[in-house]
Amino acid sequence: MNQILHIECSPRGDASVSSQVTRYAVESLLGENPDARVLRRDLGNAPPPHLSAEFVDAMLIAPHARNAAQHDALALSEKLIAELELADVVVMGTPMHNYGAPSGLKAWFDHVMRLGRTFTMTAQGKIGLLRDRPVMVAVSSGGLFTWGGAARQPDYLTGYIRAVFGTIGIRNVEFVTVEGIRNGPEQQAIMLASARRWIDANIVALKRRQPRGI
C-alpha cells in the first residue's frame, strides 16, 4: 500500500467522534505500512464550494474543446479526483447531519462524481471509470439508526455514500458506526471501544482487499 486518502467531514476537530475513529484507523494502517503516505482532506473546515454554472457548462464540453476558463472551472474537481485515483485505501469519517450527509461531504462528492471523468452513461445505465479500492467510512450519530429495536433515526447517509462510490466504480465500502453519542459519555465510550475493536479485527482484511498489494 502506497497512499492513504484520509477524509474528515466534521468541523469539530479533535472533539469529533468520527475523526477519532478515522485517526485510529489511519494509525493502525501506518503501523502495518510505515512507508505509506497519508493525504488528509478536511471537508468540515475547508469544504469545496458548491457547483457553479461555470462548472456545469465546462463539464458538458469535451476536454479538447474547453477554453482556459472552462479548465479553471474544473481545476478543483480534477485535483480531488486525482487524490482519489492515487489512493490505495480511503479512510473517511463523517457525522450524520439531519439524517444525511454534511454539506461539505456532499460538495466533495459533487466534484468527484463527474460525467465523462469518473463515470459514463450507457444504455445499461451509469458505468464507473475508477478502479475499485477499499474504503472505510466511520459514521457518528447523536441517535441510533442500526441498533435493533432501539433504532429510531432514519439513515439517508450510508446508502448515499455506497451508491455514489459505486457509481464511479468503487464498491468495496465498509462502514463502522458510533451511534447514540448524545446519550452521554458512557455510551460514547462504549461505541468508540466497539469501533476500535472492529478496526483491530478488520484492518488486515482491509489492506488485503486493496488491489496493488502491500
N, CA, C and O of each residue as an XYZ file, in Angstrom:
856
protein
N       0.842     -1.190      0.000
C       0.000      0.000      0.000
C       0.876      1.237      0.000
O       1.767      1.366      0.839
N       0.633      2.150     -0.932
C       1.477      3.326     -1.084
C       0.855      4.599     -0.531
O       1.569      5.440      0.014
N      -0.465      4.763     -0.657
C      -1.075      6.032     -0.268
C      -2.442      5.824      0.365
O      -3.257      5.027     -0.099
N      -2.664      6.575      1.448
C      -3.940      6.571      2.162
C      -4.567      7.949      1.983
O      -3.923      8.963      2.250
N      -5.806      7.990      1.538
C      -6.560      9.235      1.490
C      -7.428      9.288      2.740
O      -8.325      8.463      2.917
N      -7.159     10.262      3.606
C      -7.855     10.396      4.889
C      -8.780     11.612      4.804
O      -8.315     12.749      4.718
N     -10.068     11.369      4.827
C     -11.064     12.427      4.675
C     -11.835     12.577      5.969
O     -12.412     11.612      6.470
N     -11.849     13.799      6.520
C     -12.641     14.107      7.703
C     -13.708     15.130      7.329
O     -13.427     16.100      6.625
N     -14.926     14.911      7.801
C     -16.045     15.755      7.397
C     -16.638     16.565      8.538
O     -17.546     17.365      8.313
N     -16.151     16.379      9.747
C     -16.689     17.118     10.888
C     -15.905     18.405     11.100
O     -14.685     18.409     10.933
N     -16.575     19.502     11.463
C     -15.870     20.753     11.775
C     -15.340     20.791     13.205
O     -14.778     21.805     13.616
N     -15.505     19.712     13.976
C     -15.212     19.745     15.406
C     -13.790     19.354     15.762
O     -13.443     19.313     16.942
N     -12.963     19.066     14.775
C     -11.558     18.783     15.033
C     -11.348     17.600     15.965
O     -11.944     16.541     15.769
N     -10.496     17.775     16.988
C     -10.165     16.684     17.898
C     -11.375     16.211     18.696
O     -11.384     15.082     19.189
N     -12.397     17.057     18.832
C     -13.594     16.671     19.578
C     -14.524     15.781     18.760
O     -15.466     15.206     19.304
N     -14.272     15.663     17.477
C     -15.138     14.880     16.598
C     -14.969     13.382     16.860
O     -13.849     12.871     16.870
N     -16.065     12.698     17.069
C     -16.024     11.262     17.306
C     -15.638     10.511     16.037
O     -14.819      9.593     16.083
N     -16.225     10.897     14.901
C     -15.878     10.220     13.651
C     -14.405     10.412     13.315
O     -13.767      9.500     12.789
N     -13.858     11.590     13.615
C     -12.442     11.838     13.352
C     -11.557     11.005     14.270
O     -10.496     10.544     13.851
N     -11.977     10.808     15.506
C     -11.204      9.955     16.413
C     -11.103      8.538     15.861
O     -10.052      7.904     15.946
N     -12.197      8.050     15.298
C     -12.192      6.691     14.741
C     -11.297      6.616     13.510
O     -10.510      5.679     13.375
N     -11.406      7.594     12.608
C     -10.590      7.518     11.387
C      -9.107      7.685     11.702
O      -8.265      7.055     11.061
N      -8.782      8.516     12.672
C      -7.369      8.690     13.026
C      -6.797      7.405     13.619
O      -5.639      7.062     13.384
N      -7.616      6.707     14.382
C      -7.185      5.402     14.905
C      -6.952      4.424     13.751
O      -5.976      3.674     13.753
N      -7.857      4.438     12.766
C      -7.706      3.550     11.615
C      -6.448      3.872     10.808
O      -5.720      2.968     10.400
N      -6.196      5.158     10.581
C      -5.004      5.555      9.832
C      -3.738      5.163     10.587
O      -2.779      4.676      9.987
N      -3.734      5.374     11.901
C      -2.573      4.972     12.701
C      -2.354      3.463     12.620
O      -1.215      2.999     12.566
N      -3.442      2.704     12.610
C      -3.329      1.251     12.502
C      -2.756      0.840     11.148
O      -1.908     -0.048     11.067
N      -3.227      1.497     10.082
C      -2.686      1.216      8.751
C      -1.207      1.561      8.667
O      -0.419      0.815      8.085
N      -0.834      2.694      9.251
C       0.575      3.098      9.236
C       1.425      2.169     10.082
O       2.601      1.961      9.781
N       0.849      1.606     11.137
C       1.589      0.640     11.932
C       1.981     -0.592     11.130
O       3.031     -1.193     11.357
N       1.117     -0.954     10.188
C       1.400     -2.097      9.310
C       2.180     -1.694      8.069
O       2.866     -2.518      7.464
N       2.075     -0.422      7.689
C       2.701      0.077      6.454
C       3.352      1.429      6.741
O       2.843      2.460      6.301
N       4.473      1.441      7.472
C       5.058      2.717      7.918
C       5.525      3.625      6.790
O       5.695      4.826      6.999
N       5.731      3.080      5.608
C       6.191      3.916      4.496
C       5.053      4.511      3.683
O       5.296      5.284      2.756
N       3.824      4.166      4.014
C       2.683      4.702      3.261
C       2.553      6.202      3.485
O       2.837      6.706      4.572
N       2.124      6.907      2.451
C       1.878      8.345      2.545
C       0.412      8.585      2.881
O      -0.467      7.842      2.446
N       0.162      9.625      3.655
C      -1.202      9.994      4.031
C      -1.512     11.370      3.478
O      -0.793     12.332      3.749
N      -2.581     11.463      2.705
C      -3.082     12.747      2.237
C      -4.390     13.015      2.964
O      -5.324     12.218      2.874
N      -4.465     14.123      3.679
C      -5.634     14.419      4.505
C      -6.459     15.540      3.877
O      -5.922     16.560      3.446
N      -7.764     15.329      3.836
C      -8.716     16.338      3.370
C      -9.685     16.657      4.503
O     -10.391     15.770      4.984
N      -9.722     17.910      4.930
C     -10.610     18.358      5.993
C     -11.815     19.042      5.362
O     -11.790     20.246      5.110
N     -12.865     18.275      5.108
C     -14.052     18.820      4.466
C     -14.951     19.559      5.445
O     -15.839     20.309      5.037
N     -14.721     19.347      6.740
C     -15.530     20.041      7.727
C     -15.151     21.499      7.876
O     -16.014     22.357      8.060
N     -13.845     21.784      7.796
C     -13.365     23.151      7.979
C     -12.921     23.816      6.677
O     -12.782     25.037      6.621
N     -12.699     23.019      5.634
C     -12.323     23.574      4.333
C     -13.101     22.842      3.242
O     -12.509     22.126      2.434
N     -14.422     23.016      3.212
C     -15.232     22.281      2.238
C     -15.062     22.832      0.830
O     -14.776     24.018      0.664
N     -15.232     21.997     -0.182
C     -15.237     22.509     -1.559
C     -16.446     23.411     -1.764
O     -17.447     23.266     -1.062
N     -16.372     24.328     -2.702
C     -17.537     25.181     -2.985
C     -18.643     24.382     -3.656
O     -18.396     23.337     -4.258
N     -19.858     24.886     -3.542
C     -20.959     24.271     -4.279
C     -20.722     24.457     -5.778
O     -20.031     25.384     -6.199
N     -21.300     23.569     -6.564
C     -21.096     23.629     -8.005
C     -21.679     24.916     -8.578
O     -22.752     25.368     -8.180
N     -20.943     25.487     -9.516
C     -21.356     26.725    -10.173
C     -21.895     26.417    -11.571
O     -21.732     25.314    -12.094
N     -22.537     27.417    -12.155
C     -22.989     27.277    -13.540
C     -21.802     27.068    -14.471
O     -21.892     26.319    -15.444
N     -20.691     27.733    -14.170
C     -19.481     27.579    -14.996
C     -18.968     26.140    -14.938
O     -18.521     25.597    -15.948
N     -19.033     25.525    -13.755
C     -18.613     24.131    -13.606
C     -19.468     23.219    -14.480
O     -18.947     22.400    -15.237
N     -20.788     23.371    -14.365
C     -21.690     22.500    -15.110
C     -21.502     22.675    -16.614
O     -21.473     21.688    -17.349
N     -21.375     23.907    -17.079
C     -21.175     24.150    -18.507
C     -19.867     23.524    -18.990
O     -19.819     22.913    -20.058
N     -18.796     23.683    -18.186
C     -17.488     23.145    -18.585
C     -17.516     21.625    -18.607
O     -16.919     21.008    -19.489
N     -18.204     21.013    -17.642
C     -18.268     19.554    -17.566
C     -18.895     18.950    -18.820
O     -18.526     17.854    -19.241
N     -19.846     19.675    -19.415
C     -20.578     19.137    -20.557
C     -19.873     19.367    -21.886
O     -20.376     18.957    -22.932
N     -18.716     20.017    -21.857
C     -17.927     20.260    -23.061
C     -16.795     19.246    -23.140
O     -16.168     18.945    -22.125
N     -16.525     18.716    -24.322
C     -15.431     17.760    -24.483
C     -14.113     18.387    -24.033
O     -13.881     19.567    -24.298
N     -13.244     17.632    -23.363
C     -11.999     18.203    -22.831
C     -11.183     18.978    -23.859
O     -10.642     20.042    -23.557
N     -11.096     18.441    -25.073
C     -10.261     19.110    -26.082
C     -10.860     20.441    -26.550
O     -10.160     21.270    -27.132
N     -12.153     20.639    -26.293
C     -12.825     21.861    -26.762
C     -12.945     22.925    -25.668
O     -13.452     24.015    -25.930
N     -12.492     22.632    -24.460
C     -12.613     23.604    -23.367
C     -11.598     24.720    -23.503
O     -10.453     24.502    -23.898
N     -12.045     25.925    -23.166
C     -11.107     27.053    -23.136
C     -10.460     27.143    -21.758
O     -10.752     26.328    -20.883
N      -9.592     28.119    -21.559
C      -8.843     28.227    -20.312
C      -9.765     28.421    -19.113
O      -9.546     27.823    -18.060
N     -10.789     29.248    -19.264
C     -11.715     29.493    -18.160
C     -12.474     28.225    -17.782
O     -12.747     27.979    -16.607
N     -12.809     27.430    -18.785
C     -13.533     26.189    -18.501
C     -12.639     25.157    -17.816
O     -13.094     24.424    -16.938
N     -11.376     25.100    -18.212
C     -10.435     24.229    -17.497
C     -10.266     24.701    -16.062
O     -10.166     23.882    -15.149
N     -10.232     26.008    -15.853
C     -10.111     26.549    -14.494
C     -11.322     26.179    -13.652
O     -11.190     25.887    -12.463
N     -12.505     26.190    -14.266
C     -13.724     25.868    -13.528
C     -13.721     24.437    -13.008
O     -14.391     24.121    -12.026
N     -12.957     23.574    -13.679
C     -12.892     22.154    -13.300
C     -11.609     21.807    -12.557
O     -11.373     20.637    -12.254
N     -10.784     22.791    -12.261
C      -9.455     22.513    -11.703
C      -9.542     21.828    -10.341
O      -8.824     20.858    -10.098
N     -10.396     22.305     -9.460
C     -10.505     21.680     -8.141
C     -11.066     20.272     -8.266
O     -10.600     19.352     -7.592
N     -12.055     20.102     -9.117
C     -12.601     18.768     -9.364
C     -11.501     17.811     -9.816
O     -11.412     16.688     -9.320
N     -10.667     18.249    -10.751
C      -9.567     17.407    -11.223
C      -8.616     17.042    -10.082
O      -8.148     15.907     -9.994
N      -8.335     18.011     -9.211
C      -7.429     17.757     -8.089
C      -8.016     16.729     -7.129
O      -7.317     15.813     -6.697
N      -9.284     16.875     -6.796
C      -9.923     15.942     -5.866
C     -10.027     14.542     -6.468
O      -9.835     13.547     -5.768
N     -10.328     14.466     -7.753
C     -10.393     13.159     -8.416
C      -9.011     12.521     -8.453
O      -8.881     11.319     -8.222
N      -7.983     13.305     -8.738
C      -6.620     12.769     -8.782
C      -6.206     12.223     -7.422
O      -5.547     11.186     -7.348
N      -6.586     12.912     -6.337
C      -6.279     12.412     -4.990
C      -6.933     11.057     -4.760
O      -6.324     10.161     -4.175
N      -8.153     10.910     -5.212
C      -8.854      9.647     -5.059
C      -8.229      8.558     -5.929
O      -8.098      7.413     -5.495
N      -7.846      8.911     -7.153
C      -7.227      7.935     -8.049
C      -5.912      7.407     -7.496
O      -5.589      6.234     -7.686
N      -5.153      8.253     -6.817
C      -3.849      7.855     -6.293
C      -3.952      7.003     -5.033
O      -3.001      6.303     -4.683
N      -5.081      7.051     -4.354
C      -5.222      6.371     -3.072
C      -5.381      4.871     -3.256
O      -6.143      4.409     -4.106
N      -4.654      4.125     -2.449
C      -4.842      2.673     -2.400
C      -5.937      2.304     -1.404
O      -6.623      1.295     -1.570
N      -6.096      3.122     -0.373
C      -7.126      2.939      0.640
C      -7.695      4.317      0.974
O      -6.953      5.297      1.047
N      -9.006      4.391      1.177
C      -9.655      5.633      1.604
C     -10.227      5.406      2.999
O     -10.951      4.439      3.235
N      -9.895      6.308      3.918
C     -10.459      6.281      5.271
C     -11.244      7.575      5.442
O     -10.670      8.664      5.423
N     -12.548      7.451      5.606
C     -13.432      8.618      5.679
C     -14.190      8.621      6.994
O     -14.702      7.589      7.427
N     -14.259      9.778      7.625
C     -15.061      9.928      8.826
C     -16.071     11.039      8.641
O     -15.722     12.128      8.184
N     -17.334     10.772      8.995
C     -18.364     11.786      8.806
C     -19.433     11.684      9.885
O     -19.827     10.583     10.269
N     -19.899     12.819     10.370
C     -21.107     12.788     11.190
C     -22.334     12.630     10.296
O     -22.287     12.896      9.095
N     -23.414     12.198     10.901
C     -24.704     12.208     10.211
C     -25.413     13.503     10.597
O     -25.730     13.715     11.767
N     -25.661     14.365      9.619
C     -26.328     15.636      9.868
C     -27.764     15.565      9.368
O     -28.005     15.434      8.168
N     -28.714     15.653     10.289
C     -30.135     15.653      9.897
C     -30.466     14.465      9.001
O     -31.123     14.605      7.969
N     -29.994     13.294      9.421
C     -30.243     12.003      8.770
C     -29.403     11.770      7.517
O     -29.480     10.691      6.929
N     -28.600     12.755      7.090
C     -27.890     12.609      5.822
C     -26.464     13.116      5.865
O     -25.843     13.184      6.926
N     -25.950     13.475      4.684
C     -24.554     13.871      4.536
C     -24.348     15.328      4.929
O     -25.185     16.172      4.608
N     -23.251     15.641      5.617
C     -22.892     17.046      5.825
C     -22.676     17.732      4.476
O     -22.324     17.083      3.492
N     -22.886     19.036      4.440
C     -22.807     19.742      3.162
C     -21.418     19.665      2.545
O     -21.288     19.623      1.322
N     -20.364     19.646      3.385
C     -19.005     19.542      2.845
C     -18.768     18.233      2.125
O     -18.118     18.206      1.080
N     -19.293     17.138      2.678
C     -19.154     15.836      2.031
C     -19.961     15.791      0.746
O     -19.492     15.267     -0.265
N     -21.172     16.336      0.777
C     -21.991     16.367     -0.450
C     -21.278     17.161     -1.543
O     -21.285     16.753     -2.705
N     -20.662     18.294     -1.184
C     -19.942     19.090     -2.176
C     -18.757     18.313     -2.738
O     -18.477     18.387     -3.935
N     -18.048     17.556     -1.870
C     -16.910     16.753     -2.347
C     -17.387     15.724     -3.363
O     -16.783     15.564     -4.423
N     -18.463     15.034     -3.040
C     -18.995     14.046     -3.982
C     -19.442     14.711     -5.283
O     -19.272     14.133     -6.356
N     -20.006     15.909     -5.207
C     -20.438     16.595     -6.427
C     -19.253     16.908     -7.340
O     -19.387     16.879     -8.563
N     -18.093     17.208     -6.748
C     -16.900     17.467     -7.553
C     -16.277     16.177     -8.084
O     -15.680     16.167     -9.160
N     -16.418     15.096     -7.330
C     -15.755     13.843     -7.690
C     -16.602     12.992     -8.629
O     -16.059     12.308     -9.497
N     -17.905     13.023     -8.471
C     -18.800     12.244     -9.334
C     -19.119     13.077    -10.566
O     -20.078     13.848    -10.582
N     -18.295     12.908    -11.604
C     -18.368     13.806    -12.763
C     -18.527     13.030    -14.065
O     -17.721     12.160    -14.395
N     -19.581     13.367    -14.791
C     -19.870     12.713    -16.066
C     -18.700     12.870    -17.020
O     -18.171     13.966    -17.204
N     -18.303     11.753    -17.626
C     -17.218     11.757    -18.591
C     -15.837     11.655    -17.972
O     -14.849     11.469    -18.682
N     -15.761     11.776    -16.656
C     -14.464     11.722    -15.970
C     -14.381     10.551    -14.999
O     -13.415      9.788    -15.032
N     -15.382     10.399    -14.137
C     -15.372      9.278    -13.198
C     -16.510      8.293    -13.458
O     -16.529      7.209    -12.874
N     -17.449      8.651    -14.318
C     -18.462      7.698    -14.764
C     -18.938      8.103    -16.148
O     -18.784      9.249    -16.570
N     -19.515      7.143    -16.836
C     -20.058      7.403    -18.162
C     -21.466      6.839    -18.251
O     -21.838      5.950    -17.485
N     -22.240      7.355    -19.181
C     -23.610      6.888    -19.386
C     -23.653      5.890    -20.529
O     -23.056      6.114    -21.582
N     -24.361      4.786    -20.319
C     -24.548      3.794    -21.367
C     -26.028      3.418    -21.419
O     -26.824      3.871    -20.597
N     -26.378      2.592    -22.388
C     -27.763      2.132    -22.475
C     -28.154      1.308    -21.255
O     -29.338      1.189    -20.938
N     -27.167      0.739    -20.570
C     -27.414     -0.062    -19.375
C     -27.374      0.769    -18.090
O     -27.607      0.244    -17.001
N     -27.075      2.076    -18.222
C     -27.002      2.935    -17.054
C     -25.604      3.495    -16.854
O     -24.772      3.445    -17.760
N     -25.349      4.021    -15.678
C     -24.052      4.632    -15.368
C     -22.995      3.553    -15.131
O     -23.251      2.548    -14.468
N     -21.802      3.784    -15.688
C     -20.670      2.864    -15.527
C     -19.501      3.635    -14.928
O     -19.090      4.662    -15.468
N     -18.965      3.144    -13.817
C     -17.849      3.807    -13.166
C     -16.559      3.668    -13.950
O     -16.324      2.651    -14.603
N     -15.722      4.696    -13.881
C     -14.458      4.716    -14.625
C     -13.232      4.604    -13.721
O     -12.110      4.512    -14.219
N     -13.426      4.609    -12.403
C     -12.293      4.481    -11.488
C     -12.118      3.027    -11.079
O     -13.082      2.262    -11.041
N     -10.886      2.655    -10.775
C     -10.657      1.293    -10.286
C     -11.167      1.185     -8.854
O     -11.179      2.162     -8.106
N     -11.583     -0.013     -8.494
C     -12.063     -0.262     -7.147
C     -10.899     -0.207     -6.158
O      -9.755     -0.491     -6.514
N     -11.202      0.157     -4.923
C     -10.226      0.147     -3.838
C     -11.017      0.126     -2.532
O     -12.180      0.529     -2.525
N     -10.424     -0.330     -1.426
C     -11.171     -0.385     -0.173
C     -11.399      0.990      0.424
O     -10.514      1.846      0.414
N     -12.601      1.185      0.942
C     -12.981      2.421      1.618
C     -13.567      2.042      2.976
O     -14.470      1.209      3.052
N     -13.060      2.647      4.039
C     -13.658      2.501      5.362
C     -14.280      3.824      5.759
O     -13.609      4.856      5.756
N     -15.562      3.801      6.101
C     -16.278      5.014      6.478
C     -16.727      4.898      7.932
O     -17.483      3.991      8.282
N     -16.266      5.812      8.772
C     -16.731      5.895     10.155
C     -17.845      6.925     10.222
O     -17.654      8.077      9.831
N     -19.004      6.518     10.714
C     -20.172      7.402     10.807
C     -20.515      7.604     12.279
O     -20.703      6.636     13.015
N     -20.595      8.857     12.703
C     -21.033      9.166     14.062
C     -22.428      9.780     14.009
O     -22.772     10.504     13.075
N     -23.216      9.477     15.025
C     -24.598      9.955     15.050
C     -25.046     10.172     16.486
O     -24.743      9.372     17.371
N     -25.764     11.254     16.706
C     -26.316     11.502     18.024
C     -27.370     10.491     18.407
O     -27.512     10.159     19.584
N     -28.125      9.986     17.417
C     -29.156      8.985     17.666
C     -28.723      7.610     17.192
O     -27.619      7.430     16.677
N     -29.610      6.643     17.376
C     -29.356      5.264     16.951
C     -30.073      5.001     15.633
O     -31.238      5.364     15.472
N     -29.367      4.360     14.678
C     -30.028      4.065     13.409
C     -29.810      2.637     12.935
O     -30.369      2.250     11.908
N     -29.019      1.839     13.644
C     -28.852      0.428     13.260
C     -29.081     -0.520     14.431
O     -29.199     -1.727     14.222
N     -29.146     -0.020     15.620
C     -29.129     -0.884     16.805
C     -30.506     -1.447     17.142
O     -31.147     -1.039     18.111
N     -30.939     -2.392     16.318
C     -32.130     -3.179     16.604
C     -33.359     -2.360     16.913
O     -33.630     -1.351     16.261
N     -34.114     -2.807     17.929
C     -35.356     -2.162     18.280
C     -35.190     -0.781     18.862
O     -36.152     -0.018     18.943
N     -33.948     -0.442     19.280
C     -33.711      0.882     19.842
C     -33.502      1.942     18.766
O     -33.514      3.137     19.061
N     -33.311      1.510     17.518
C     -33.047      2.467     16.437
C     -34.321      3.224     16.090
O     -35.350      2.628     15.774
N     -34.233      4.549     16.154
C     -35.407      5.384     15.872
C     -35.111      6.437     14.799
O     -35.988      7.230     14.457
N     -33.907      6.451     14.276
C     -33.486      7.543     13.396
C     -33.343      7.060     11.961
O     -32.704      6.032     11.734
N     -33.914      7.762     10.979
C     -33.701      7.382      9.580
C     -32.238      7.528      9.189
O     -31.503      8.321      9.778
N     -31.827      6.764      8.198
C     -30.446      6.814      7.690
C     -30.482      7.028      6.186
O     -30.755      6.105      5.418
N     -30.200      8.268      5.774
C     -30.084      8.580      4.352
C     -28.621      8.827      3.981
O     -28.328      9.370      2.916
N     -27.715      8.428      4.858
C     -26.298      8.705      4.648
C     -25.544      7.513      4.092
O     -24.879      7.631      3.063
N     -25.635      6.361      4.753
C     -24.784      5.245      4.346
C     -25.155      4.727      2.956
O     -24.278      4.377      2.166
N     -26.457      4.678      2.660
C     -26.864      4.242      1.323
C     -26.404      5.205      0.246
O     -26.027      4.796     -0.852
N     -26.439      6.504      0.575
C     -25.983      7.525     -0.373
C     -24.489      7.364     -0.648
O     -24.061      7.382     -1.802
N     -23.700      7.208      0.412
C     -22.248      7.057      0.232
C     -21.947      5.827     -0.610
O     -21.133      5.886     -1.532
N     -22.602      4.707     -0.297
C     -22.351      3.481     -1.056
C     -22.757      3.641     -2.524
O     -22.059      3.162     -3.418
N     -23.891      4.318     -2.772
C     -24.374      4.486     -4.142
C     -23.444      5.367     -4.963
O     -23.158      5.049     -6.117
N     -22.966      6.474     -4.386
C     -22.102      7.378     -5.145
C     -20.761      6.722     -5.432
O     -20.278      6.772     -6.563
N     -20.151      6.104     -4.418
C     -18.883      5.409     -4.675
C     -19.081      4.318     -5.728
O     -18.245      4.155     -6.617
N     -20.184      3.570     -5.632
C     -20.438      2.515     -6.607
C     -20.599      3.052     -8.016
O     -20.171      2.411     -8.975
N     -21.208      4.218     -8.153
C     -21.407      4.808     -9.475
C     -20.087      5.117    -10.160
O     -19.986      5.004    -11.382
N     -19.067      5.509     -9.390
C     -17.780      5.850    -10.008
C     -16.819      4.659    -10.042
O     -15.666      4.800    -10.451
N     -17.299      3.475     -9.606
C     -16.503      2.259     -9.749
C     -15.934      1.699     -8.468
O     -15.223      0.695     -8.504
N     -16.227      2.325     -7.317
C     -15.665      1.886     -6.040
C     -16.768      1.217     -5.228
O     -17.670      1.883     -4.720
N     -16.684     -0.105     -5.113
C     -17.748     -0.881     -4.475
C     -17.324     -1.518     -3.157
O     -18.152     -2.059     -2.424
N     -16.046     -1.451     -2.865
C     -15.513     -2.098     -1.665
C     -15.584     -1.114     -0.489
O     -14.564     -0.578     -0.057
N     -16.794     -0.887      0.018
C     -17.031      0.127      1.047
C     -17.521     -0.547      2.318
O     -18.496     -1.297      2.299
N     -16.836     -0.274      3.424
C     -17.214     -0.812      4.733
C     -17.551      0.346      5.670
O     -16.932      1.408      5.610
N     -18.547      0.125      6.540
C     -18.962      1.146      7.498
C     -18.728      0.658      8.923
O     -18.971     -0.504      9.249
N     -18.255      1.566      9.754
C     -18.210      1.348     11.201
C     -18.917      2.539     11.837
O     -18.626      3.687     11.501
N     -19.847      2.271     12.758
C     -20.680      3.347     13.282
C     -20.440      3.588     14.771
O     -20.143      2.673     15.538
N     -20.581      4.848     15.140
C     -20.551      5.263     16.540
C     -21.865      6.006     16.777
O     -22.002      7.171     16.402
N     -22.820      5.332     17.396
C     -24.197      5.820     17.448
C     -24.625      6.183     18.874
O     -24.047      5.711     19.854
N     -25.638      7.022     18.961
C     -26.215      7.368     20.253
C     -25.296      8.179     21.143
O     -25.397      8.117     22.368
N     -24.394      8.946     20.530
C     -23.394      9.654     21.343
C     -24.011     10.780     22.162
O     -23.374     11.276     23.091
N     -25.248     11.202     21.838
C     -25.925     12.212     22.651
C     -26.520     11.603     23.918
O     -27.084     12.315     24.749
N     -26.392     10.284     24.063
C     -26.902      9.632     25.260
C     -25.925      9.699     26.425
O     -26.183      9.144     27.493
N     -24.792     10.390     26.213
C     -23.867     10.592     27.318
C     -22.499      9.996     27.076
O     -22.311      9.210     26.148
N     -21.526     10.375     27.924
C     -20.140      9.926     27.728
C     -19.959      8.424     27.849
O     -19.075      7.857     27.207
N     -20.779      7.768     28.662
C     -20.640      6.314     28.797
C     -20.986      5.614     27.490
O     -20.260      4.724     27.048
N     -22.097      6.015     26.870
C     -22.474      5.438     25.578
C     -21.408      5.728     24.525
O     -21.060      4.852     23.733
N     -20.889      6.958     24.515
C     -19.855      7.317     23.543
C     -18.615      6.458     23.729
O     -18.029      6.002     22.747
N     -18.206      6.231     24.969
C     -17.024      5.411     25.236
C     -17.243      3.973     24.794
O     -16.337      3.344     24.247
N     -18.452      3.446     25.030
C     -18.762      2.075     24.605
C     -18.679      1.954     23.088
O     -18.102      1.002     22.562
N     -19.259      2.927     22.394
C     -19.281      2.873     20.939
C     -17.884      3.074     20.348
O     -17.529      2.421     19.366
N     -17.095      3.964     20.930
C     -15.720      4.161     20.452
C     -14.908      2.888     20.635
O     -14.148      2.505     19.745
N     -15.057      2.235     21.767
C     -14.332      0.982     22.004
C     -14.757     -0.083     20.997
O     -13.924     -0.843     20.502
N     -16.055     -0.138     20.694
C     -16.548     -1.093     19.705
C     -15.962     -0.807     18.331
O     -15.569     -1.729     17.617
N     -15.904      0.474     17.957
C     -15.335      0.839     16.656
C     -13.859      0.463     16.577
O     -13.399     -0.026     15.546
N     -13.123      0.684     17.645
C     -11.697      0.324     17.638
C     -11.505     -1.175     17.544
O     -10.586     -1.646     16.875
N     -12.366     -1.927     18.209
C     -12.276     -3.391     18.095
C     -12.546     -3.829     16.661
O     -11.891     -4.734     16.147
N     -13.527     -3.173     16.013
C     -13.819     -3.515     14.620
C     -12.597     -3.255     13.747
O     -12.245     -4.072     12.897
N     -11.957     -2.116     13.962
C     -10.765     -1.778     13.175
C      -9.653     -2.776     13.439
O      -9.008     -3.242     12.500
N      -9.416     -3.114     14.704
C      -8.373     -4.085     15.039
C      -8.624     -5.425     14.354
O      -7.685     -6.091     13.918
N      -9.887     -5.815     14.261
C     -10.232     -7.114     13.683
C     -10.241     -7.105     12.166
O     -10.060     -8.153     11.545
N     -10.447     -5.939     11.554
C     -10.674     -5.882     10.108
C      -9.601     -5.146      9.323
O      -9.641     -5.155      8.092
N      -8.654     -4.517      9.978
C      -7.704     -3.683      9.254
C      -6.823     -4.517      8.332
O      -6.462     -4.067      7.244
N      -6.469     -5.744      8.765
C      -5.644     -6.601      7.907
C      -6.426     -6.996      6.658
O      -5.891     -6.971      5.550
N      -7.698     -7.361      6.842
C      -8.535     -7.703      5.688
C      -8.709     -6.507      4.770
O      -8.727     -6.659      3.549
N      -8.838     -5.313      5.349
C      -8.974     -4.105      4.542
C      -7.754     -3.922      3.663
O      -7.885     -3.610      2.479
N      -6.575     -4.109      4.222
C      -5.348     -3.964      3.443
C      -5.282     -4.994      2.323
O      -4.892     -4.682      1.198
N      -5.666     -6.219      2.643
C      -5.531     -7.288      1.656
C      -6.469     -7.105      0.475
O      -6.202     -7.611     -0.615
N      -7.577     -6.376      0.684
C      -8.521     -6.168     -0.416
C      -8.097     -5.083     -1.374
O      -8.685     -4.936     -2.445
N      -7.068     -4.305     -0.999
C      -6.646     -3.261     -1.943
C      -5.828     -3.910     -3.062
O      -4.979     -4.755     -2.780
N      -6.060     -3.539     -4.318
C      -5.596     -4.321     -5.472
C      -4.097     -4.323     -5.714
O      -3.602     -5.229     -6.386
N      -3.354     -3.358     -5.203
C      -1.939     -3.311     -5.548
C      -1.054     -4.119     -4.615
O       0.142     -4.272     -4.866
N      -1.640     -4.639     -3.535
C      -0.829     -5.364     -2.571
C      -0.068     -4.399     -1.681
O      -0.191     -3.181     -1.807
N       0.718     -4.966     -0.784
C       1.441     -4.169      0.218
C       2.923     -4.114     -0.145
O       3.710     -3.493      0.569
